[in-house]
Amino acid sequence: MKDLKKRQRLLDDLERLEKLQTSELRDLFELYFDDAAPSAYRKSQLIDELAYKIQSKLYGGLSKELKKQILAHVQQTLGIEIKE
């Protein structure tokens, strides 16, 4: 039952993102990320970041292997080293 309520809360948060004011999105960002949103983030960026975070909690995030492959591709493409 607890998991069902948590899942429903995540779905509710996801559904209401577009309707929230920027200040409310910043509060929600802090709740999900345990950190303040970057001050330069506009409303659309907050929505994108929150939507991704909520969806990853609902459906699972990227696998470690896929993250590793993406990081390697980015490093190769940009010719830089990125520390994890």
Distance bins in CASP14 RR format, pairs under 12 A and 6 or more apart:
PFRMAT RR
TARGET T0000
AUTHOR 0000-0000-0000
RMODE 2
METHOD distances of the structure
MODEL  1
1 7 0 0 0 0 0 1 0 0 0 0 0
1 8 0 0 0 0 0 1 0 0 0 0 0
2 8 0 0 0 0 0 1 0 0 0 0 0
2 9 0 0 0 0 0 1 0 0 0 0 0
3 9 0 0 0 0 0 1 0 0 0 0 0
3 10 0 0 0 0 0 1 0 0 0 0 0
3 57 0 0 0 0 0 1 0 0 0 0 0
3 58 0 0 0 0 0 1 0 0 0 0 0
4 10 0 0 0 0 0 1 0 0 0 0 0
4 11 0 0 0 0 0 1 0 0 0 0 0
5 11 0 0 0 0 0 1 0 0 0 0 0
5 12 0 0 0 0 0 1 0 0 0 0 0
6 12 0 0 0 0 0 1 0 0 0 0 0
6 13 0 0 0 0 0 1 0 0 0 0 0
6 54 0 0 0 0 0 1 0 0 0 0 0
6 57 0 0 0 0 1 0 0 0 0 0 0
6 58 0 0 0 0 1 0 0 0 0 0 0
7 13 0 0 0 0 0 1 0 0 0 0 0
7 14 0 0 0 0 0 1 0 0 0 0 0
7 54 0 0 0 0 0 1 0 0 0 0 0
7 57 0 0 0 0 1 0 0 0 0 0 0
7 58 1 0 0 1 0 0 0 0 0 0 0
7 59 0 0 0 0 0 1 0 0 0 0 0
8 14 0 0 0 0 0 1 0 0 0 0 0
8 15 0 0 0 0 0 1 0 0 0 0 0
8 58 0 0 0 0 0 1 0 0 0 0 0
9 15 0 0 0 0 0 1 0 0 0 0 0
9 16 0 0 0 0 0 1 0 0 0 0 0
9 28 0 0 0 0 0 1 0 0 0 0 0
9 31 0 0 0 0 0 1 0 0 0 0 0
9 32 0 0 0 0 0 1 0 0 0 0 0
9 54 0 0 0 0 1 0 0 0 0 0 0
9 57 0 0 0 0 0 1 0 0 0 0 0
9 58 0 0 0 0 0 1 0 0 0 0 0
10 16 0 0 0 0 0 1 0 0 0 0 0
10 17 0 0 0 0 0 1 0 0 0 0 0
10 28 0 0 0 0 0 1 0 0 0 0 0
10 31 0 0 0 0 0 1 0 0 0 0 0
10 32 0 0 0 0 1 0 0 0 0 0 0
10 50 0 0 0 0 0 1 0 0 0 0 0
10 51 0 0 0 0 0 1 0 0 0 0 0
10 53 0 0 0 0 1 0 0 0 0 0 0
10 54 1 0 1 0 0 0 0 0 0 0 0
10 55 0 0 0 0 1 0 0 0 0 0 0
10 56 0 0 0 0 0 1 0 0 0 0 0
10 57 1 0 1 0 0 0 0 0 0 0 0
10 58 1 0 1 0 0 0 0 0 0 0 0
10 59 0 0 0 0 1 0 0 0 0 0 0
10 60 0 0 0 0 0 1 0 0 0 0 0
11 17 0 0 0 0 0 1 0 0 0 0 0
11 51 0 0 0 0 0 1 0 0 0 0 0
11 54 0 0 0 0 1 0 0 0 0 0 0
11 55 0 0 0 0 0 1 0 0 0 0 0
11 57 0 0 0 0 0 1 0 0 0 0 0
11 58 1 0 0 1 0 0 0 0 0 0 0
11 59 0 0 0 0 0 1 0 0 0 0 0
12 19 0 0 0 0 0 1 0 0 0 0 0
12 20 0 0 0 0 0 1 0 0 0 0 0
12 28 0 0 0 0 0 1 0 0 0 0 0
12 54 0 0 0 0 1 0 0 0 0 0 0
12 58 0 0 0 0 0 1 0 0 0 0 0
13 19 0 0 0 0 0 1 0 0 0 0 0
13 20 0 0 0 0 1 0 0 0 0 0 0
13 24 0 0 0 0 0 1 0 0 0 0 0
13 25 0 0 0 0 0 1 0 0 0 0 0
13 27 0 0 0 0 0 1 0 0 0 0 0
13 28 1 0 0 1 0 0 0 0 0 0 0
13 29 0 0 0 0 0 1 0 0 0 0 0
13 31 0 0 0 0 1 0 0 0 0 0 0
13 32 0 0 0 0 1 0 0 0 0 0 0
13 47 0 0 0 0 0 1 0 0 0 0 0
13 50 1 0 0 1 0 0 0 0 0 0 0
13 51 0 0 0 0 1 0 0 0 0 0 0
13 53 0 0 0 0 1 0 0 0 0 0 0
13 54 1 0 1 0 0 0 0 0 0 0 0
13 55 0 0 0 0 0 1 0 0 0 0 0
13 57 0 0 0 0 1 0 0 0 0 0 0
13 58 0 0 0 0 1 0 0 0 0 0 0
14 20 0 0 0 0 0 1 0 0 0 0 0
14 28 0 0 0 0 0 1 0 0 0 0 0
14 32 0 0 0 0 0 1 0 0 0 0 0
14 47 0 0 0 0 0 1 0 0 0 0 0
14 50 0 0 0 0 1 0 0 0 0 0 0
14 51 1 0 0 1 0 0 0 0 0 0 0
14 52 0 0 0 0 0 1 0 0 0 0 0
14 53 0 0 0 0 1 0 0 0 0 0 0
14 54 1 0 1 0 0 0 0 0 0 0 0
14 55 1 0 0 1 0 0 0 0 0 0 0
14 56 0 0 0 0 0 1 0 0 0 0 0
14 57 0 0 0 0 1 0 0 0 0 0 0
14 58 1 0 0 1 0 0 0 0 0 0 0
14 59 0 0 0 0 0 1 0 0 0 0 0
15 47 0 0 0 0 0 1 0 0 0 0 0
15 50 0 0 0 0 0 1 0 0 0 0 0
15 51 0 0 0 0 0 1 0 0 0 0 0
15 54 0 0 0 0 1 0 0 0 0 0 0
15 55 0 0 0 0 0 1 0 0 0 0 0
15 58 0 0 0 0 0 1 0 0 0 0 0
16 24 0 0 0 0 1 0 0 0 0 0 0
16 25 0 0 0 0 0 1 0 0 0 0 0
16 28 0 0 0 0 1 0 0 0 0 0 0
16 47 0 0 0 0 0 1 0 0 0 0 0
16 50 0 0 0 0 0 1 0 0 0 0 0
16 51 0 0 0 0 0 1 0 0 0 0 0
16 54 0 0 0 0 0 1 0 0 0 0 0
17 24 0 0 0 0 1 0 0 0 0 0 0
17 25 1 0 0 1 0 0 0 0 0 0 0
17 28 1 0 0 1 0 0 0 0 0 0 0
17 29 0 0 0 0 0 1 0 0 0 0 0
17 32 0 0 0 0 0 1 0 0 0 0 0
17 43 0 0 0 0 1 0 0 0 0 0 0
17 44 0 0 0 0 0 1 0 0 0 0 0
17 45 0 0 0 0 0 1 0 0 0 0 0
17 46 0 0 0 0 1 0 0 0 0 0 0
17 47 1 0 1 0 0 0 0 0 0 0 0
17 48 0 0 0 0 1 0 0 0 0 0 0
17 49 0 0 0 0 0 1 0 0 0 0 0
17 50 1 0 1 0 0 0 0 0 0 0 0
17 51 1 0 0 1 0 0 0 0 0 0 0
17 52 0 0 0 0 0 1 0 0 0 0 0
17 53 0 0 0 0 0 1 0 0 0 0 0
17 54 0 0 0 0 1 0 0 0 0 0 0
17 55 0 0 0 0 0 1 0 0 0 0 0
18 24 0 0 0 0 0 1 0 0 0 0 0
18 25 0 0 0 0 1 0 0 0 0 0 0
18 43 0 0 0 0 1 0 0 0 0 0 0
18 44 0 0 0 0 1 0 0 0 0 0 0
18 46 0 0 0 0 0 1 0 0 0 0 0
18 47 1 0 0 1 0 0 0 0 0 0 0
18 48 0 0 0 0 0 1 0 0 0 0 0
18 50 0 0 0 0 0 1 0 0 0 0 0
18 51 0 0 0 0 1 0 0 0 0 0 0
19 25 0 0 0 0 0 1 0 0 0 0 0
19 28 0 0 0 0 0 1 0 0 0 0 0
19 43 0 0 0 0 0 1 0 0 0 0 0
19 47 0 0 0 0 0 1 0 0 0 0 0
20 26 0 0 0 0 1 0 0 0 0 0 0
20 27 0 0 0 0 1 0 0 0 0 0 0
20 28 1 0 0 1 0 0 0 0 0 0 0
20 29 0 0 0 0 0 1 0 0 0 0 0
20 43 0 0 0 0 1 0 0 0 0 0 0
20 46 0 0 0 0 1 0 0 0 0 0 0
20 47 0 0 0 0 1 0 0 0 0 0 0
20 50 0 0 0 0 1 0 0 0 0 0 0
20 51 0 0 0 0 0 1 0 0 0 0 0
21 27 0 0 0 0 1 0 0 0 0 0 0
21 28 0 0 0 0 0 1 0 0 0 0 0
21 43 0 0 0 0 1 0 0 0 0 0 0
21 46 0 0 0 0 0 1 0 0 0 0 0
21 47 0 0 0 0 0 1 0 0 0 0 0
22 28 0 0 0 0 0 1 0 0 0 0 0
22 29 0 0 0 0 0 1 0 0 0 0 0
22 37 0 0 0 0 1 0 0 0 0 0 0
22 39 0 0 0 0 0 1 0 0 0 0 0
22 41 0 0 0 0 1 0 0 0 0 0 0
22 42 1 0 0 1 0 0 0 0 0 0 0
22 43 1 0 1 0 0 0 0 0 0 0 0
22 44 0 0 0 0 1 0 0 0 0 0 0
22 45 0 0 0 0 0 1 0 0 0 0 0
22 46 1 0 0 1 0 0 0 0 0 0 0
22 47 0 0 0 0 1 0 0 0 0 0 0
22 50 0 0 0 0 0 1 0 0 0 0 0
23 29 0 0 0 0 0 1 0 0 0 0 0
23 30 0 0 0 0 0 1 0 0 0 0 0
23 37 0 0 0 0 0 1 0 0 0 0 0
23 43 0 0 0 0 1 0 0 0 0 0 0
23 46 0 0 0 0 0 1 0 0 0 0 0
24 30 0 0 0 0 0 1 0 0 0 0 0
24 31 0 0 0 0 0 1 0 0 0 0 0
24 37 0 0 0 0 0 1 0 0 0 0 0
24 43 0 0 0 0 0 1 0 0 0 0 0
24 46 0 0 0 0 1 0 0 0 0 0 0
24 47 0 0 0 0 0 1 0 0 0 0 0
24 50 0 0 0 0 0 1 0 0 0 0 0
25 31 0 0 0 0 0 1 0 0 0 0 0
25 32 0 0 0 0 0 1 0 0 0 0 0
25 33 0 0 0 0 0 1 0 0 0 0 0
25 36 0 0 0 0 0 1 0 0 0 0 0
25 37 1 0 0 1 0 0 0 0 0 0 0
25 41 0 0 0 0 1 0 0 0 0 0 0
25 42 0 0 0 0 1 0 0 0 0 0 0
25 43 1 0 0 1 0 0 0 0 0 0 0
25 44 0 0 0 0 1 0 0 0 0 0 0
25 45 0 0 0 0 1 0 0 0 0 0 0
25 46 1 0 1 0 0 0 0 0 0 0 0
25 47 1 0 0 1 0 0 0 0 0 0 0
25 48 0 0 0 0 0 1 0 0 0 0 0
25 49 0 0 0 0 1 0 0 0 0 0 0
25 50 1 0 0 1 0 0 0 0 0 0 0
25 51 0 0 0 0 0 1 0 0 0 0 0
25 53 0 0 0 0 0 1 0 0 0 0 0
25 54 0 0 0 0 0 1 0 0 0 0 0
26 32 0 0 0 0 0 1 0 0 0 0 0
26 33 0 0 0 0 0 1 0 0 0 0 0
26 35 0 0 0 0 0 1 0 0 0 0 0
26 36 1 0 0 1 0 0 0 0 0 0 0
26 37 1 0 1 0 0 0 0 0 0 0 0
26 38 0 0 0 0 1 0 0 0 0 0 0
26 39 0 0 0 0 1 0 0 0 0 0 0
26 41 0 0 0 0 1 0 0 0 0 0 0
26 42 0 0 0 0 0 1 0 0 0 0 0
26 43 0 0 0 0 1 0 0 0 0 0 0
26 45 0 0 0 0 0 1 0 0 0 0 0
26 46 1 0 0 1 0 0 0 0 0 0 0
26 47 0 0 0 0 0 1 0 0 0 0 0
26 49 0 0 0 0 0 1 0 0 0 0 0
26 50 0 0 0 0 1 0 0 0 0 0 0
27 33 0 0 0 0 0 1 0 0 0 0 0
27 36 0 0 0 0 1 0 0 0 0 0 0
27 37 0 0 0 0 1 0 0 0 0 0 0
27 46 0 0 0 0 0 1 0 0 0 0 0
27 50 0 0 0 0 0 1 0 0 0 0 0
28 36 0 0 0 0 0 1 0 0 0 0 0
28 37 0 0 0 0 1 0 0 0 0 0 0
28 43 0 0 0 0 0 1 0 0 0 0 0
28 46 0 0 0 0 1 0 0 0 0 0 0
28 47 0 0 0 0 1 0 0 0 0 0 0
28 49 0 0 0 0 0 1 0 0 0 0 0
28 50 1 0 1 0 0 0 0 0 0 0 0
28 51 0 0 0 0 0 1 0 0 0 0 0
28 53 0 0 0 0 1 0 0 0 0 0 0
28 54 0 0 0 0 1 0 0 0 0 0 0
29 35 0 0 0 0 1 0 0 0 0 0 0
29 36 1 0 0 1 0 0 0 0 0 0 0
29 37 1 0 1 0 0 0 0 0 0 0 0
29 38 0 0 0 0 1 0 0 0 0 0 0
29 39 0 0 0 0 0 1 0 0 0 0 0
29 41 1 0 0 1 0 0 0 0 0 0 0
29 43 0 0 0 0 0 1 0 0 0 0 0
29 45 0 0 0 0 1 0 0 0 0 0 0
29 46 1 0 1 0 0 0 0 0 0 0 0
29 47 0 0 0 0 1 0 0 0 0 0 0
29 48 0 0 0 0 0 1 0 0 0 0 0
29 49 1 0 0 1 0 0 0 0 0 0 0
29 50 1 0 0 1 0 0 0 0 0 0 0
29 51 0 0 0 0 0 1 0 0 0 0 0
29 52 0 0 0 0 0 1 0 0 0 0 0
29 53 0 0 0 0 1 0 0 0 0 0 0
29 54 0 0 0 0 0 1 0 0 0 0 0
30 36 1 0 1 0 0 0 0 0 0 0 0
30 37 1 0 0 1 0 0 0 0 0 0 0
30 38 0 0 0 0 0 1 0 0 0 0 0
30 41 0 0 0 0 0 1 0 0 0 0 0
30 46 0 0 0 0 0 1 0 0 0 0 0
30 49 0 0 0 0 0 1 0 0 0 0 0
30 50 0 0 0 0 0 1 0 0 0 0 0
30 53 0 0 0 0 0 1 0 0 0 0 0
31 37 0 0 0 0 0 1 0 0 0 0 0
31 50 0 0 0 0 1 0 0 0 0 0 0
31 53 0 0 0 0 0 1 0 0 0 0 0
31 54 0 0 0 0 0 1 0 0 0 0 0
31 57 0 0 0 0 0 1 0 0 0 0 0
32 46 0 0 0 0 0 1 0 0 0 0 0
32 49 0 0 0 0 1 0 0 0 0 0 0
32 50 1 0 0 1 0 0 0 0 0 0 0
32 51 0 0 0 0 0 1 0 0 0 0 0
32 52 0 0 0 0 0 1 0 0 0 0 0
32 53 1 0 1 0 0 0 0 0 0 0 0
32 54 1 0 0 1 0 0 0 0 0 0 0
32 55 0 0 0 0 0 1 0 0 0 0 0
32 56 0 0 0 0 0 1 0 0 0 0 0
32 57 0 0 0 0 1 0 0 0 0 0 0
33 41 0 0 0 0 0 1 0 0 0 0 0
33 46 0 0 0 0 0 1 0 0 0 0 0
33 49 1 0 0 1 0 0 0 0 0 0 0
33 50 0 0 0 0 1 0 0 0 0 0 0
33 52 0 0 0 0 0 1 0 0 0 0 0
33 53 1 0 0 1 0 0 0 0 0 0 0
33 54 0 0 0 0 0 1 0 0 0 0 0
33 56 0 0 0 0 0 1 0 0 0 0 0
33 57 0 0 0 0 0 1 0 0 0 0 0
34 53 0 0 0 0 0 1 0 0 0 0 0
35 41 0 0 0 0 0 1 0 0 0 0 0
35 49 0 0 0 0 0 1 0 0 0 0 0
35 53 0 0 0 0 0 1 0 0 0 0 0
36 46 0 0 0 0 0 1 0 0 0 0 0
37 43 0 0 0 0 0 1 0 0 0 0 0
37 45 0 0 0 0 1 0 0 0 0 0 0
37 46 1 0 1 0 0 0 0 0 0 0 0
37 47 0 0 0 0 0 1 0 0 0 0 0
37 48 0 0 0 0 0 1 0 0 0 0 0
37 49 1 0 0 1 0 0 0 0 0 0 0
37 50 0 0 0 0 1 0 0 0 0 0 0
37 53 0 0 0 0 0 1 0 0 0 0 0
38 45 0 0 0 0 1 0 0 0 0 0 0
38 46 0 0 0 0 1 0 0 0 0 0 0
38 49 0 0 0 0 1 0 0 0 0 0 0
39 45 0 0 0 0 0 1 0 0 0 0 0
39 46 0 0 0 0 0 1 0 0 0 0 0
40 46 0 0 0 0 0 1 0 0 0 0 0
41 47 0 0 0 0 1 0 0 0 0 0 0
41 48 0 0 0 0 1 0 0 0 0 0 0
41 49 1 0 0 1 0 0 0 0 0 0 0
41 50 0 0 0 0 0 1 0 0 0 0 0
42 48 0 0 0 0 1 0 0 0 0 0 0
42 49 0 0 0 0 0 1 0 0 0 0 0
43 49 0 0 0 0 0 1 0 0 0 0 0
43 50 0 0 0 0 0 1 0 0 0 0 0
44 50 0 0 0 0 0 1 0 0 0 0 0
44 51 0 0 0 0 0 1 0 0 0 0 0
45 51 0 0 0 0 0 1 0 0 0 0 0
45 52 0 0 0 0 0 1 0 0 0 0 0
46 52 0 0 0 0 0 1 0 0 0 0 0
46 53 0 0 0 0 0 1 0 0 0 0 0
47 53 0 0 0 0 0 1 0 0 0 0 0
47 54 0 0 0 0 0 1 0 0 0 0 0
48 54 0 0 0 0 0 1 0 0 0 0 0
48 55 0 0 0 0 0 1 0 0 0 0 0
49 55 0 0 0 0 0 1 0 0 0 0 0
49 56 0 0 0 0 0 1 0 0 0 0 0
50 56 0 0 0 0 0 1 0 0 0 0 0
50 57 0 0 0 0 0 1 0 0 0 0 0
51 57 0 0 0 0 0 1 0 0 0 0 0
51 58 0 0 0 0 0 1 0 0 0 0 0
51 59 0 0 0 0 0 1 0 0 0 0 0
52 58 0 0 0 0 0 1 0 0 0 0 0
52 59 0 0 0 0 0 1 0 0 0 0 0
52 60 0 0 0 0 0 1 0 0 0 0 0
52 61 0 0 0 0 1 0 0 0 0 0 0
52 62 0 0 0 0 0 1 0 0 0 0 0
53 59 0 0 0 0 0 1 0 0 0 0 0
53 60 0 0 0 0 0 1 0 0 0 0 0
53 61 0 0 0 0 1 0 0 0 0 0 0
54 60 0 0 0 0 0 1 0 0 0 0 0
54 61 0 0 0 0 0 1 0 0 0 0 0
55 61 0 0 0 0 1 0 0 0 0 0 0
55 62 0 0 0 0 0 1 0 0 0 0 0
56 62 1 0 0 1 0 0 0 0 0 0 0
56 63 0 0 0 0 0 1 0 0 0 0 0
56 67 0 0 0 0 0 1 0 0 0 0 0
60 66 0 0 0 0 0 1 0 0 0 0 0
61 67 0 0 0 0 1 0 0 0 0 0 0
62 68 0 0 0 0 1 0 0 0 0 0 0
62 69 0 0 0 0 1 0 0 0 0 0 0
62 70 1 0 0 1 0 0 0 0 0 0 0
62 71 0 0 0 0 0 1 0 0 0 0 0
63 69 0 0 0 0 1 0 0 0 0 0 0
63 70 0 0 0 0 0 1 0 0 0 0 0
64 70 0 0 0 0 0 1 0 0 0 0 0
64 71 0 0 0 0 0 1 0 0 0 0 0
64 84 0 0 0 0 0 1 0 0 0 0 0
65 71 0 0 0 0 0 1 0 0 0 0 0
65 72 0 0 0 0 0 1 0 0 0 0 0
66 72 0 0 0 0 0 1 0 0 0 0 0
66 73 0 0 0 0 0 1 0 0 0 0 0
67 73 0 0 0 0 0 1 0 0 0 0 0
67 74 0 0 0 0 0 1 0 0 0 0 0
67 82 0 0 0 0 0 1 0 0 0 0 0
67 84 0 0 0 0 1 0 0 0 0 0 0
68 74 0 0 0 0 0 1 0 0 0 0 0
68 75 0 0 0 0 0 1 0 0 0 0 0
68 82 0 0 0 0 0 1 0 0 0 0 0
68 84 0 0 0 0 1 0 0 0 0 0 0
69 75 0 0 0 0 0 1 0 0 0 0 0
69 76 0 0 0 0 0 1 0 0 0 0 0
70 76 0 0 0 0 0 1 0 0 0 0 0
70 77 0 0 0 0 0 1 0 0 0 0 0
70 82 0 0 0 0 0 1 0 0 0 0 0
70 84 0 0 0 0 0 1 0 0 0 0 0
71 77 0 0 0 0 0 1 0 0 0 0 0
71 78 0 0 0 0 0 1 0 0 0 0 0
71 80 0 0 0 0 0 1 0 0 0 0 0
71 81 0 0 0 0 1 0 0 0 0 0 0
71 82 1 0 0 1 0 0 0 0 0 0 0
71 83 0 0 0 0 1 0 0 0 0 0 0
71 84 1 0 0 1 0 0 0 0 0 0 0
72 78 0 0 0 0 0 1 0 0 0 0 0
72 79 0 0 0 0 0 1 0 0 0 0 0
72 80 0 0 0 0 0 1 0 0 0 0 0
72 81 0 0 0 0 0 1 0 0 0 0 0
72 82 0 0 0 0 1 0 0 0 0 0 0
72 84 0 0 0 0 0 1 0 0 0 0 0
73 79 0 0 0 0 0 1 0 0 0 0 0
73 82 0 0 0 0 0 1 0 0 0 0 0
74 80 0 0 0 0 1 0 0 0 0 0 0
74 81 0 0 0 0 0 1 0 0 0 0 0
74 82 1 0 0 1 0 0 0 0 0 0 0
74 84 0 0 0 0 0 1 0 0 0 0 0
75 81 1 0 0 1 0 0 0 0 0 0 0
75 82 1 0 1 0 0 0 0 0 0 0 0
75 83 0 0 0 0 0 1 0 0 0 0 0
75 84 0 0 0 0 0 1 0 0 0 0 0
76 82 0 0 0 0 0 1 0 0 0 0 0
END
